[in-house]
Every structure is written in structure tokens, then in C-alpha cells.
């Protein structure tokens, strides 16, 4: 599932937690170049570094229309954990 920013003023308004998790998994897969990543995969175990973290947050910011601090990738290294925090902070807010 590929998600893009829609034309609404708040592209995250109708984004479900599941859809956000799928988006984050997709971004991890593309950015880390590992197709077999899942929602519980660890950013560090698959070779993530600071440059990769910035790429992930840039992709999320583009898709969500909201600034996502790169520190969140380091603090919540699995796509599921990152998606939970982003959903709580940016979607439900």
C-alpha cells in the first residue's frame, strides 16, 4: 500500500493507525532497501544510521504534512512503535 498526501488541509485527518503503520513499514523497506522488513523489524538491526533516519523522517513529513523529529526514529526503532507515536502526536492531536 502506497500512501501519498491528499488534497485536504490535513492529510492525516483520516489516517488510521493501521494505515500509518503500513506507510512506515513501506518507508523503512524502501529507505533501508530490505523488502522483508515488517512492523516489528528493528531499524538498527537492519543497518539504520543517522542518514537513513533523516531520510525516513523526510518521507514521513512529505506524506503527513507535519514535521517528524528524527529523534523519534532512534527512540522508537520499529515501524510499529514509530507509527504509534506519530499517530498519537500528529494524527490524534
PDB file of N, CA, C and O in Angstrom:
ATOM      1  N   UNK A   1       0.845  -1.180   0.000  1.00  0.00           N
ATOM      2  CA  UNK A   1       0.000   0.000   0.000  1.00  0.00           C
ATOM      3  C   UNK A   1       0.885   1.237   0.000  1.00  0.00           C
ATOM      4  O   UNK A   1       1.710   1.408   0.898  1.00  0.00           O
ATOM      5  N   UNK A   2       0.728   2.074  -0.968  1.00  0.00           N
ATOM      6  CA  UNK A   2       1.476   3.307  -1.043  1.00  0.00           C
ATOM      7  C   UNK A   2       0.533   4.447  -0.740  1.00  0.00           C
ATOM      8  O   UNK A   2      -0.549   4.542  -1.319  1.00  0.00           O
ATOM      9  N   UNK A   3       0.947   5.312   0.168  1.00  0.00           N
ATOM     10  CA  UNK A   3       0.114   6.431   0.548  1.00  0.00           C
ATOM     11  C   UNK A   3       0.792   7.714   0.126  1.00  0.00           C
ATOM     12  O   UNK A   3       2.017   7.827   0.184  1.00  0.00           O
ATOM     13  N   UNK A   4       0.016   8.663  -0.291  1.00  0.00           N
ATOM     14  CA  UNK A   4       0.532   9.964  -0.657  1.00  0.00           C
ATOM     15  C   UNK A   4      -0.316  11.023   0.018  1.00  0.00           C
ATOM     16  O   UNK A   4      -1.407  10.744   0.514  1.00  0.00           O
ATOM     17  N   UNK A   5       0.192  12.220   0.028  1.00  0.00           N
ATOM     18  CA  UNK A   5      -0.548  13.326   0.607  1.00  0.00           C
ATOM     19  C   UNK A   5      -1.765  13.589  -0.266  1.00  0.00           C
ATOM     20  O   UNK A   5      -1.661  13.686  -1.489  1.00  0.00           O
ATOM     21  N   UNK A   6      -2.911  13.701   0.377  1.00  0.00           N
ATOM     22  CA  UNK A   6      -4.105  14.027  -0.395  1.00  0.00           C
ATOM     23  C   UNK A   6      -4.312  15.537  -0.417  1.00  0.00           C
ATOM     24  O   UNK A   6      -3.507  16.288   0.134  1.00  0.00           O
ATOM     25  N   UNK A   7      -5.361  15.967  -1.039  1.00  0.00           N
ATOM     26  CA  UNK A   7      -5.565  17.395  -1.233  1.00  0.00           C
ATOM     27  C   UNK A   7      -6.235  18.098  -0.054  1.00  0.00           C
ATOM     28  O   UNK A   7      -6.505  19.295  -0.149  1.00  0.00           O
ATOM     29  N   UNK A   8      -6.510  17.418   1.038  1.00  0.00           N
ATOM     30  CA  UNK A   8      -7.163  18.070   2.165  1.00  0.00           C
ATOM     31  C   UNK A   8      -6.163  18.929   2.920  1.00  0.00           C
ATOM     32  O   UNK A   8      -4.951  18.771   2.771  1.00  0.00           O
ATOM     33  N   UNK A   9      -6.680  19.833   3.727  1.00  0.00           N
ATOM     34  CA  UNK A   9      -5.813  20.704   4.514  1.00  0.00           C
ATOM     35  C   UNK A   9      -5.007  19.903   5.533  1.00  0.00           C
ATOM     36  O   UNK A   9      -3.881  20.274   5.863  1.00  0.00           O
ATOM     37  N   UNK A  10      -5.577  18.812   6.030  1.00  0.00           N
ATOM     38  CA  UNK A  10      -4.896  17.963   6.998  1.00  0.00           C
ATOM     39  C   UNK A  10      -4.861  16.547   6.451  1.00  0.00           C
ATOM     40  O   UNK A  10      -5.814  15.790   6.630  1.00  0.00           O
ATOM     41  N   UNK A  11      -3.764  16.180   5.781  1.00  0.00           N
ATOM     42  CA  UNK A  11      -3.717  14.854   5.153  1.00  0.00           C
ATOM     43  C   UNK A  11      -3.750  13.700   6.145  1.00  0.00           C
ATOM     44  O   UNK A  11      -3.999  12.561   5.751  1.00  0.00           O
ATOM     45  N   UNK A  12      -3.504  13.968   7.419  1.00  0.00           N
ATOM     46  CA  UNK A  12      -3.504  12.900   8.409  1.00  0.00           C
ATOM     47  C   UNK A  12      -4.857  12.716   9.079  1.00  0.00           C
ATOM     48  O   UNK A  12      -5.029  11.797   9.879  1.00  0.00           O
ATOM     49  N   UNK A  13      -5.808  13.565   8.769  1.00  0.00           N
ATOM     50  CA  UNK A  13      -7.080  13.557   9.494  1.00  0.00           C
ATOM     51  C   UNK A  13      -7.794  12.216   9.437  1.00  0.00           C
ATOM     52  O   UNK A  13      -8.396  11.807  10.430  1.00  0.00           O
ATOM     53  N   UNK A  14      -7.746  11.521   8.310  1.00  0.00           N
ATOM     54  CA  UNK A  14      -8.460  10.264   8.181  1.00  0.00           C
ATOM     55  C   UNK A  14      -7.520   9.061   8.166  1.00  0.00           C
ATOM     56  O   UNK A  14      -7.934   7.961   7.797  1.00  0.00           O
ATOM     57  N   UNK A  15      -6.298   9.249   8.550  1.00  0.00           N
ATOM     58  CA  UNK A  15      -5.304   8.187   8.541  1.00  0.00           C
ATOM     59  C   UNK A  15      -5.471   7.299   9.774  1.00  0.00           C
ATOM     60  O   UNK A  15      -5.348   7.770  10.905  1.00  0.00           O
ATOM     61  N   UNK A  16      -5.750   6.027   9.553  1.00  0.00           N
ATOM     62  CA  UNK A  16      -5.907   5.106  10.673  1.00  0.00           C
ATOM     63  C   UNK A  16      -4.537   4.666  11.187  1.00  0.00           C
ATOM     64  O   UNK A  16      -3.524   4.834  10.509  1.00  0.00           O
ATOM     65  N   UNK A  17      -4.522   4.113  12.370  1.00  0.00           N
ATOM     66  CA  UNK A  17      -3.269   3.603  12.938  1.00  0.00           C
ATOM     67  C   UNK A  17      -2.689   2.502  12.055  1.00  0.00           C
ATOM     68  O   UNK A  17      -1.475   2.440  11.858  1.00  0.00           O
ATOM     69  N   UNK A  18      -3.538   1.643  11.530  1.00  0.00           N
ATOM     70  CA  UNK A  18      -3.085   0.552  10.659  1.00  0.00           C
ATOM     71  C   UNK A  18      -2.472   1.099   9.376  1.00  0.00           C
ATOM     72  O   UNK A  18      -1.412   0.646   8.945  1.00  0.00           O
ATOM     73  N   UNK A  19      -3.140   2.071   8.772  1.00  0.00           N
ATOM     74  CA  UNK A  19      -2.627   2.664   7.536  1.00  0.00           C
ATOM     75  C   UNK A  19      -1.296   3.367   7.780  1.00  0.00           C
ATOM     76  O   UNK A  19      -0.395   3.304   6.943  1.00  0.00           O
ATOM     77  N   UNK A  20      -1.171   4.031   8.917  1.00  0.00           N
ATOM     78  CA  UNK A  20       0.078   4.696   9.238  1.00  0.00           C
ATOM     79  C   UNK A  20       1.197   3.679   9.439  1.00  0.00           C
ATOM     80  O   UNK A  20       2.318   3.893   8.978  1.00  0.00           O
ATOM     81  N   UNK A  21       0.902   2.579  10.122  1.00  0.00           N
ATOM     82  CA  UNK A  21       1.903   1.524  10.307  1.00  0.00           C
ATOM     83  C   UNK A  21       2.343   0.979   8.960  1.00  0.00           C
ATOM     84  O   UNK A  21       3.535   0.769   8.739  1.00  0.00           O
ATOM     85  N   UNK A  22       1.399   0.747   8.059  1.00  0.00           N
ATOM     86  CA  UNK A  22       1.738   0.258   6.721  1.00  0.00           C
ATOM     87  C   UNK A  22       2.607   1.262   5.969  1.00  0.00           C
ATOM     88  O   UNK A  22       3.536   0.878   5.259  1.00  0.00           O
ATOM     89  N   UNK A  23       2.305   2.538   6.125  1.00  0.00           N
ATOM     90  CA  UNK A  23       3.103   3.583   5.497  1.00  0.00           C
ATOM     91  C   UNK A  23       4.533   3.563   6.036  1.00  0.00           C
ATOM     92  O   UNK A  23       5.491   3.622   5.266  1.00  0.00           O
ATOM     93  N   UNK A  24       4.673   3.480   7.348  1.00  0.00           N
ATOM     94  CA  UNK A  24       6.003   3.475   7.964  1.00  0.00           C
ATOM     95  C   UNK A  24       6.789   2.233   7.538  1.00  0.00           C
ATOM     96  O   UNK A  24       7.976   2.334   7.229  1.00  0.00           O
ATOM     97  N   UNK A  25       6.146   1.070   7.517  1.00  0.00           N
ATOM     98  CA  UNK A  25       6.818  -0.151   7.056  1.00  0.00           C
ATOM     99  C   UNK A  25       7.303   0.040   5.621  1.00  0.00           C
ATOM    100  O   UNK A  25       8.434  -0.323   5.297  1.00  0.00           O
ATOM    101  N   UNK A  26       6.475   0.593   4.779  1.00  0.00           N
ATOM    102  CA  UNK A  26       6.837   0.827   3.385  1.00  0.00           C
ATOM    103  C   UNK A  26       8.045   1.761   3.281  1.00  0.00           C
ATOM    104  O   UNK A  26       8.957   1.517   2.491  1.00  0.00           O
ATOM    105  N   UNK A  27       8.046   2.806   4.064  1.00  0.00           N
ATOM    106  CA  UNK A  27       9.164   3.756   4.051  1.00  0.00           C
ATOM    107  C   UNK A  27      10.441   3.082   4.552  1.00  0.00           C
ATOM    108  O   UNK A  27      11.511   3.287   3.978  1.00  0.00           O
ATOM    109  N   UNK A  28      10.343   2.281   5.616  1.00  0.00           N
ATOM    110  CA  UNK A  28      11.515   1.552   6.114  1.00  0.00           C
ATOM    111  C   UNK A  28      12.055   0.629   5.025  1.00  0.00           C
ATOM    112  O   UNK A  28      13.260   0.594   4.776  1.00  0.00           O
ATOM    113  N   UNK A  29      11.163  -0.114   4.381  1.00  0.00           N
ATOM    114  CA  UNK A  29      11.595  -1.059   3.342  1.00  0.00           C
ATOM    115  C   UNK A  29      12.345  -0.337   2.227  1.00  0.00           C
ATOM    116  O   UNK A  29      13.428  -0.758   1.821  1.00  0.00           O
ATOM    117  N   UNK A  30      11.765   0.742   1.741  1.00  0.00           N
ATOM    118  CA  UNK A  30      12.376   1.487   0.646  1.00  0.00           C
ATOM    119  C   UNK A  30      13.681   2.154   1.073  1.00  0.00           C
ATOM    120  O   UNK A  30      14.670   2.110   0.341  1.00  0.00           O
ATOM    121  N   UNK A  31      13.686   2.757   2.226  1.00  0.00           N
ATOM    122  CA  UNK A  31      14.853   3.508   2.679  1.00  0.00           C
ATOM    123  C   UNK A  31      16.018   2.593   3.053  1.00  0.00           C
ATOM    124  O   UNK A  31      17.173   2.896   2.754  1.00  0.00           O
ATOM    125  N   UNK A  32      15.709   1.468   3.710  1.00  0.00           N
ATOM    126  CA  UNK A  32      16.757   0.531   4.105  1.00  0.00           C
ATOM    127  C   UNK A  32      17.068  -0.488   3.013  1.00  0.00           C
ATOM    128  O   UNK A  32      18.065  -1.205   3.091  1.00  0.00           O
ATOM    129  N   UNK A  33      16.210  -0.548   1.994  1.00  0.00           N
ATOM    130  CA  UNK A  33      16.433  -1.470   0.894  1.00  0.00           C
ATOM    131  C   UNK A  33      16.261  -2.933   1.258  1.00  0.00           C
ATOM    132  O   UNK A  33      16.947  -3.799   0.715  1.00  0.00           O
ATOM    133  N   UNK A  34      15.335  -3.212   2.186  1.00  0.00           N
ATOM    134  CA  UNK A  34      15.102  -4.576   2.664  1.00  0.00           C
ATOM    135  C   UNK A  34      13.604  -4.876   2.557  1.00  0.00           C
ATOM    136  O   UNK A  34      12.808  -4.409   3.371  1.00  0.00           O
ATOM    137  N   UNK A  35      13.238  -5.652   1.551  1.00  0.00           N
ATOM    138  CA  UNK A  35      11.821  -5.937   1.287  1.00  0.00           C
ATOM    139  C   UNK A  35      11.156  -6.767   2.374  1.00  0.00           C
ATOM    140  O   UNK A  35       9.940  -6.682   2.542  1.00  0.00           O
ATOM    141  N   UNK A  36      11.914  -7.567   3.117  1.00  0.00           N
ATOM    142  CA  UNK A  36      11.292  -8.446   4.109  1.00  0.00           C
ATOM    143  C   UNK A  36      11.057  -7.799   5.476  1.00  0.00           C
ATOM    144  O   UNK A  36      10.643  -8.485   6.410  1.00  0.00           O
ATOM    145  N   UNK A  37      11.309  -6.512   5.612  1.00  0.00           N
ATOM    146  CA  UNK A  37      11.014  -5.831   6.873  1.00  0.00           C
ATOM    147  C   UNK A  37       9.523  -5.919   7.183  1.00  0.00           C
ATOM    148  O   UNK A  37       8.689  -5.891   6.278  1.00  0.00           O
ATOM    149  N   UNK A  38       9.195  -6.025   8.472  1.00  0.00           N
ATOM    150  CA  UNK A  38       7.795  -5.976   8.895  1.00  0.00           C
ATOM    151  C   UNK A  38       7.650  -4.931   9.995  1.00  0.00           C
ATOM    152  O   UNK A  38       8.596  -4.206  10.304  1.00  0.00           O
ATOM    153  N   UNK A  39       6.466  -4.861  10.580  1.00  0.00           N
ATOM    154  CA  UNK A  39       6.216  -3.788  11.557  1.00  0.00           C
ATOM    155  C   UNK A  39       7.027  -3.918  12.840  1.00  0.00           C
ATOM    156  O   UNK A  39       7.162  -2.942  13.577  1.00  0.00           O
ATOM    157  N   UNK A  40       7.566  -5.092  13.122  1.00  0.00           N
ATOM    158  CA  UNK A  40       8.369  -5.278  14.326  1.00  0.00           C
ATOM    159  C   UNK A  40       9.882  -5.260  14.060  1.00  0.00           C
ATOM    160  O   UNK A  40      10.678  -5.415  14.987  1.00  0.00           O
ATOM    161  N   UNK A  41      10.269  -5.074  12.811  1.00  0.00           N
ATOM    162  CA  UNK A  41      11.693  -5.045  12.465  1.00  0.00           C
ATOM    163  C   UNK A  41      12.374  -3.870  13.150  1.00  0.00           C
ATOM    164  O   UNK A  41      11.769  -2.818  13.356  1.00  0.00           O
ATOM    165  N   UNK A  42      13.639  -4.063  13.498  1.00  0.00           N
ATOM    166  CA  UNK A  42      14.397  -3.044  14.210  1.00  0.00           C
ATOM    167  C   UNK A  42      15.262  -2.233  13.247  1.00  0.00           C
ATOM    168  O   UNK A  42      16.031  -2.790  12.463  1.00  0.00           O
ATOM    169  N   UNK A  43      15.126  -0.946  13.318  1.00  0.00           N
ATOM    170  CA  UNK A  43      15.886  -0.005  12.490  1.00  0.00           C
ATOM    171  C   UNK A  43      17.385  -0.287  12.561  1.00  0.00           C
ATOM    172  O   UNK A  43      18.059  -0.316  11.531  1.00  0.00           O
ATOM    173  N   UNK A  44      17.909  -0.494  13.766  1.00  0.00           N
ATOM    174  CA  UNK A  44      19.350  -0.705  13.956  1.00  0.00           C
ATOM    175  C   UNK A  44      19.805  -2.057  13.409  1.00  0.00           C
ATOM    176  O   UNK A  44      20.859  -2.151  12.780  1.00  0.00           O
ATOM    177  N   UNK A  45      19.020  -3.096  13.646  1.00  0.00           N
ATOM    178  CA  UNK A  45      19.395  -4.438  13.206  1.00  0.00           C
ATOM    179  C   UNK A  45      19.458  -4.551  11.686  1.00  0.00           C
ATOM    180  O   UNK A  45      20.161  -5.415  11.162  1.00  0.00           O
ATOM    181  N   UNK A  46      18.736  -3.694  10.974  1.00  0.00           N
ATOM    182  CA  UNK A  46      18.737  -3.731   9.513  1.00  0.00           C
ATOM    183  C   UNK A  46      19.663  -2.681   8.915  1.00  0.00           C
ATOM    184  O   UNK A  46      19.556  -2.359   7.732  1.00  0.00           O
ATOM    185  N   UNK A  47      20.575  -2.145   9.730  1.00  0.00           N
ATOM    186  CA  UNK A  47      21.611  -1.254   9.215  1.00  0.00           C
ATOM    187  C   UNK A  47      21.265   0.214   9.209  1.00  0.00           C
ATOM    188  O   UNK A  47      21.917   0.997   8.517  1.00  0.00           O
ATOM    189  N   UNK A  48      20.254   0.609   9.963  1.00  0.00           N
ATOM    190  CA  UNK A  48      19.880   2.017  10.013  1.00  0.00           C
ATOM    191  C   UNK A  48      20.958   2.872  10.651  1.00  0.00           C
ATOM    192  O   UNK A  48      21.619   2.453  11.601  1.00  0.00           O
ATOM    193  N   UNK A  49      21.131   4.075  10.120  1.00  0.00           N
ATOM    194  CA  UNK A  49      22.088   5.036  10.671  1.00  0.00           C
ATOM    195  C   UNK A  49      21.445   6.419  10.635  1.00  0.00           C
ATOM    196  O   UNK A  49      20.277   6.552  10.272  1.00  0.00           O
ATOM    197  N   UNK A  50      22.198   7.438  11.008  1.00  0.00           N
ATOM    198  CA  UNK A  50      21.610   8.775  11.101  1.00  0.00           C
ATOM    199  C   UNK A  50      21.123   9.290   9.753  1.00  0.00           C
ATOM    200  O   UNK A  50      20.070   9.925   9.694  1.00  0.00           O
ATOM    201  N   UNK A  51      21.843   9.043   8.682  1.00  0.00           N
ATOM    202  CA  UNK A  51      21.410   9.481   7.361  1.00  0.00           C
ATOM    203  C   UNK A  51      20.100   8.800   6.974  1.00  0.00           C
ATOM    204  O   UNK A  51      19.195   9.439   6.437  1.00  0.00           O
ATOM    205  N   UNK A  52      20.005   7.517   7.245  1.00  0.00           N
ATOM    206  CA  UNK A  52      18.779   6.773   6.953  1.00  0.00           C
ATOM    207  C   UNK A  52      17.615   7.307   7.780  1.00  0.00           C
ATOM    208  O   UNK A  52      16.498   7.421   7.276  1.00  0.00           O
ATOM    209  N   UNK A  53      17.866   7.631   9.034  1.00  0.00           N
ATOM    210  CA  UNK A  53      16.819   8.179   9.899  1.00  0.00           C
ATOM    211  C   UNK A  53      16.285   9.497   9.335  1.00  0.00           C
ATOM    212  O   UNK A  53      15.079   9.742   9.354  1.00  0.00           O
ATOM    213  N   UNK A  54      17.185  10.338   8.835  1.00  0.00           N
ATOM    214  CA  UNK A  54      16.745  11.601   8.226  1.00  0.00           C
ATOM    215  C   UNK A  54      15.923  11.345   6.971  1.00  0.00           C
ATOM    216  O   UNK A  54      14.960  12.063   6.703  1.00  0.00           O
ATOM    217  N   UNK A  55      16.292  10.339   6.206  1.00  0.00           N
ATOM    218  CA  UNK A  55      15.516  10.002   5.007  1.00  0.00           C
ATOM    219  C   UNK A  55      14.118   9.516   5.380  1.00  0.00           C
ATOM    220  O   UNK A  55      13.134   9.867   4.730  1.00  0.00           O
ATOM    221  N   UNK A  56      14.044   8.709   6.430  1.00  0.00           N
ATOM    222  CA  UNK A  56      12.744   8.204   6.892  1.00  0.00           C
ATOM    223  C   UNK A  56      11.852   9.358   7.337  1.00  0.00           C
ATOM    224  O   UNK A  56      10.688   9.432   6.944  1.00  0.00           O
ATOM    225  N   UNK A  57      12.393  10.254   8.153  1.00  0.00           N
ATOM    226  CA  UNK A  57      11.562  11.364   8.632  1.00  0.00           C
ATOM    227  C   UNK A  57      11.173  12.307   7.498  1.00  0.00           C
ATOM    228  O   UNK A  57      10.076  12.865   7.505  1.00  0.00           O
ATOM    229  N   UNK A  58      12.059  12.488   6.529  1.00  0.00           N
ATOM    230  CA  UNK A  58      11.716  13.340   5.382  1.00  0.00           C
ATOM    231  C   UNK A  58      10.542  12.741   4.606  1.00  0.00           C
ATOM    232  O   UNK A  58       9.631  13.460   4.195  1.00  0.00           O
ATOM    233  N   UNK A  59      10.570  11.436   4.411  1.00  0.00           N
ATOM    234  CA  UNK A  59       9.471  10.756   3.703  1.00  0.00           C
ATOM    235  C   UNK A  59       8.171  10.857   4.498  1.00  0.00           C
ATOM    236  O   UNK A  59       7.103  11.084   3.928  1.00  0.00           O
ATOM    237  N   UNK A  60       8.267  10.685   5.820  1.00  0.00           N
ATOM    238  CA  UNK A  60       7.070  10.817   6.653  1.00  0.00           C
ATOM    239  C   UNK A  60       6.521  12.237   6.603  1.00  0.00           C
ATOM    240  O   UNK A  60       5.311  12.436   6.491  1.00  0.00           O
ATOM    241  N   UNK A  61       7.403  13.217   6.686  1.00  0.00           N
ATOM    242  CA  UNK A  61       6.968  14.605   6.632  1.00  0.00           C
ATOM    243  C   UNK A  61       6.274  14.913   5.314  1.00  0.00           C
ATOM    244  O   UNK A  61       5.266  15.619   5.280  1.00  0.00           O
ATOM    245  N   UNK A  62       6.821  14.379   4.233  1.00  0.00           N
ATOM    246  CA  UNK A  62       6.219  14.574   2.912  1.00  0.00           C
ATOM    247  C   UNK A  62       4.823  13.947   2.860  1.00  0.00           C
ATOM    248  O   UNK A  62       3.891  14.550   2.328  1.00  0.00           O
ATOM    249  N   UNK A  63       4.681  12.761   3.401  1.00  0.00           N
ATOM    250  CA  UNK A  63       3.402  12.051   3.360  1.00  0.00           C
ATOM    251  C   UNK A  63       2.372  12.627   4.323  1.00  0.00           C
ATOM    252  O   UNK A  63       1.179  12.647   4.021  1.00  0.00           O
ATOM    253  N   UNK A  64       2.830  13.096   5.483  1.00  0.00           N
ATOM    254  CA  UNK A  64       1.907  13.532   6.525  1.00  0.00           C
ATOM    255  C   UNK A  64       1.676  15.035   6.560  1.00  0.00           C
ATOM    256  O   UNK A  64       0.680  15.502   7.113  1.00  0.00           O
ATOM    257  N   UNK A  65       2.587  15.786   5.976  1.00  0.00           N
ATOM    258  CA  UNK A  65       2.458  17.236   6.032  1.00  0.00           C
ATOM    259  C   UNK A  65       2.736  17.796   7.407  1.00  0.00           C
ATOM    260  O   UNK A  65       2.249  18.874   7.749  1.00  0.00           O
ATOM    261  N   UNK A  66       3.517  17.076   8.206  1.00  0.00           N
ATOM    262  CA  UNK A  66       3.863  17.517   9.555  1.00  0.00           C
ATOM    263  C   UNK A  66       5.324  17.188   9.830  1.00  0.00           C
ATOM    264  O   UNK A  66       5.839  16.184   9.337  1.00  0.00           O
ATOM    265  N   UNK A  67       5.986  18.020  10.604  1.00  0.00           N
ATOM    266  CA  UNK A  67       7.385  17.780  10.938  1.00  0.00           C
ATOM    267  C   UNK A  67       7.491  16.610  11.913  1.00  0.00           C
ATOM    268  O   UNK A  67       6.837  16.593  12.956  1.00  0.00           O
ATOM    269  N   UNK A  68       8.317  15.642  11.562  1.00  0.00           N
ATOM    270  CA  UNK A  68       8.546  14.470  12.408  1.00  0.00           C
ATOM    271  C   UNK A  68      10.003  14.507  12.863  1.00  0.00           C
ATOM    272  O   UNK A  68      10.904  14.349  12.040  1.00  0.00           O
ATOM    273  N   UNK A  69      10.251  14.710  14.149  1.00  0.00           N
ATOM    274  CA  UNK A  69      11.632  14.791  14.632  1.00  0.00           C
ATOM    275  C   UNK A  69      12.405  13.494  14.386  1.00  0.00           C
ATOM    276  O   UNK A  69      11.895  12.401  14.634  1.00  0.00           O
ATOM    277  N   UNK A  70      13.627  13.626  13.901  1.00  0.00           N
ATOM    278  CA  UNK A  70      14.449  12.452  13.602  1.00  0.00           C
ATOM    279  C   UNK A  70      14.724  11.644  14.870  1.00  0.00           C
ATOM    280  O   UNK A  70      14.929  10.433  14.794  1.00  0.00           O
ATOM    281  N   UNK A  71      14.731  12.287  16.011  1.00  0.00           N
ATOM    282  CA  UNK A  71      14.972  11.582  17.276  1.00  0.00           C
ATOM    283  C   UNK A  71      13.949  10.482  17.522  1.00  0.00           C
ATOM    284  O   UNK A  71      14.238   9.518  18.230  1.00  0.00           O
ATOM    285  N   UNK A  72      12.755  10.614  16.946  1.00  0.00           N
ATOM    286  CA  UNK A  72      11.735   9.585  17.133  1.00  0.00           C
ATOM    287  C   UNK A  72      12.146   8.262  16.508  1.00  0.00           C
ATOM    288  O   UNK A  72      11.824   7.203  17.047  1.00  0.00           O
ATOM    289  N   UNK A  73      12.851   8.300  15.383  1.00  0.00           N
ATOM    290  CA  UNK A  73      13.310   7.066  14.741  1.00  0.00           C
ATOM    291  C   UNK A  73      14.281   6.335  15.664  1.00  0.00           C
ATOM    292  O   UNK A  73      14.249   5.108  15.762  1.00  0.00           O
ATOM    293  N   UNK A  74      15.135   7.085  16.333  1.00  0.00           N
ATOM    294  CA  UNK A  74      16.106   6.472  17.245  1.00  0.00           C
ATOM    295  C   UNK A  74      15.442   5.971  18.528  1.00  0.00           C
ATOM    296  O   UNK A  74      15.819   4.928  19.062  1.00  0.00           O
ATOM    297  N   UNK A  75      14.460   6.713  19.013  1.00  0.00           N
ATOM    298  CA  UNK A  75      13.787   6.332  20.258  1.00  0.00           C
ATOM    299  C   UNK A  75      12.785   5.199  20.060  1.00  0.00           C
ATOM    300  O   UNK A  75      12.540   4.415  20.977  1.00  0.00           O
ATOM    301  N   UNK A  76      12.209   5.113  18.867  1.00  0.00           N
ATOM    302  CA  UNK A  76      11.194   4.102  18.555  1.00  0.00           C
ATOM    303  C   UNK A  76      11.611   3.403  17.264  1.00  0.00           C
ATOM    304  O   UNK A  76      11.082   3.714  16.196  1.00  0.00           O
ATOM    305  N   UNK A  77      12.559   2.457  17.349  1.00  0.00           N
ATOM    306  CA  UNK A  77      13.195   1.918  16.143  1.00  0.00           C
ATOM    307  C   UNK A  77      12.373   0.951  15.297  1.00  0.00           C
ATOM    308  O   UNK A  77      12.762   0.667  14.164  1.00  0.00           O
ATOM    309  N   UNK A  78      11.267   0.440  15.793  1.00  0.00           N
ATOM    310  CA  UNK A  78      10.459  -0.439  14.938  1.00  0.00           C
ATOM    311  C   UNK A  78       9.384   0.402  14.248  1.00  0.00           C
ATOM    312  O   UNK A  78       8.921   1.391  14.815  1.00  0.00           O
ATOM    313  N   UNK A  79       8.985   0.025  13.039  1.00  0.00           N
ATOM    314  CA  UNK A  79       7.920   0.764  12.367  1.00  0.00           C
ATOM    315  C   UNK A  79       6.636   0.848  13.194  1.00  0.00           C
ATOM    316  O   UNK A  79       5.973   1.885  13.197  1.00  0.00           O
ATOM    317  N   UNK A  80       6.282  -0.220  13.890  1.00  0.00           N
ATOM    318  CA  UNK A  80       5.057  -0.209  14.692  1.00  0.00           C
ATOM    319  C   UNK A  80       5.147   0.808  15.823  1.00  0.00           C
ATOM    320  O   UNK A  80       4.203   1.562  16.061  1.00  0.00           O
ATOM    321  N   UNK A  81       6.280   0.829  16.520  1.00  0.00           N
ATOM    322  CA  UNK A  81       6.442   1.779  17.626  1.00  0.00           C
ATOM    323  C   UNK A  81       6.466   3.218  17.121  1.00  0.00           C
ATOM    324  O   UNK A  81       5.833   4.097  17.706  1.00  0.00           O
ATOM    325  N   UNK A  82       7.198   3.454  16.032  1.00  0.00           N
ATOM    326  CA  UNK A  82       7.254   4.797  15.461  1.00  0.00           C
ATOM    327  C   UNK A  82       5.869   5.235  14.997  1.00  0.00           C
ATOM    328  O   UNK A  82       5.463   6.372  15.237  1.00  0.00           O
ATOM    329  N   UNK A  83       5.155   4.351  14.344  1.00  0.00           N
ATOM    330  CA  UNK A  83       3.807   4.679  13.868  1.00  0.00           C
ATOM    331  C   UNK A  83       2.878   5.007  15.037  1.00  0.00           C
ATOM    332  O   UNK A  83       2.072   5.932  14.943  1.00  0.00           O
ATOM    333  N   UNK A  84       2.983   4.259  16.132  1.00  0.00           N
ATOM    334  CA  UNK A  84       2.143   4.536  17.309  1.00  0.00           C
ATOM    335  C   UNK A  84       2.376   5.947  17.834  1.00  0.00           C
ATOM    336  O   UNK A  84       1.425   6.673  18.127  1.00  0.00           O
ATOM    337  N   UNK A  85       3.643   6.330  17.952  1.00  0.00           N
ATOM    338  CA  UNK A  85       3.985   7.657  18.477  1.00  0.00           C
ATOM    339  C   UNK A  85       3.548   8.747  17.509  1.00  0.00           C
ATOM    340  O   UNK A  85       2.966   9.751  17.919  1.00  0.00           O
ATOM    341  N   UNK A  86       3.825   8.550  16.240  1.00  0.00           N
ATOM    342  CA  UNK A  86       3.422   9.543  15.241  1.00  0.00           C
ATOM    343  C   UNK A  86       1.906   9.666  15.195  1.00  0.00           C
ATOM    344  O   UNK A  86       1.377  10.772  15.084  1.00  0.00           O
ATOM    345  N   UNK A  87       1.214   8.560  15.279  1.00  0.00           N
ATOM    346  CA  UNK A  87      -0.260   8.598  15.275  1.00  0.00           C
ATOM    347  C   UNK A  87      -0.773   9.364  16.488  1.00  0.00           C
ATOM    348  O   UNK A  87      -1.675  10.191  16.360  1.00  0.00           O
ATOM    349  N   UNK A  88      -0.216   9.100  17.649  1.00  0.00           N
ATOM    350  CA  UNK A  88      -0.650   9.783  18.870  1.00  0.00           C
ATOM    351  C   UNK A  88      -0.314  11.274  18.826  1.00  0.00           C
ATOM    352  O   UNK A  88      -1.119  12.106  19.246  1.00  0.00           O
ATOM    353  N   UNK A  89       0.871  11.611  18.321  1.00  0.00           N
ATOM    354  CA  UNK A  89       1.328  13.004  18.352  1.00  0.00           C
ATOM    355  C   UNK A  89       0.801  13.861  17.209  1.00  0.00           C
ATOM    356  O   UNK A  89       0.563  15.056  17.389  1.00  0.00           O
ATOM    357  N   UNK A  90       0.614  13.258  16.026  1.00  0.00           N
ATOM    358  CA  UNK A  90       0.287  14.072  14.855  1.00  0.00           C
ATOM    359  C   UNK A  90      -1.090  13.807  14.278  1.00  0.00           C
ATOM    360  O   UNK A  90      -1.688  14.708  13.691  1.00  0.00           O
ATOM    361  N   UNK A  91      -1.605  12.611  14.425  1.00  0.00           N
ATOM    362  CA  UNK A  91      -2.896  12.282  13.828  1.00  0.00           C
ATOM    363  C   UNK A  91      -4.023  12.548  14.810  1.00  0.00           C
ATOM    364  O   UNK A  91      -5.025  13.171  14.459  1.00  0.00           O
ATOM    365  N   UNK A  92      -3.863  12.083  16.029  1.00  0.00           N
ATOM    366  CA  UNK A  92      -4.921  12.250  17.020  1.00  0.00           C
ATOM    367  C   UNK A  92      -4.905  13.627  17.655  1.00  0.00           C
ATOM    368  O   UNK A  92      -5.887  14.027  18.280  1.00  0.00           O
ATOM    369  N   UNK A  93      -3.825  14.352  17.510  1.00  0.00           N
ATOM    370  CA  UNK A  93      -3.686  15.664  18.163  1.00  0.00           C
ATOM    371  C   UNK A  93      -4.680  16.669  17.639  1.00  0.00           C
ATOM    372  O   UNK A  93      -4.692  17.816  18.086  1.00  0.00           O
TER     373      UNK A  93
END
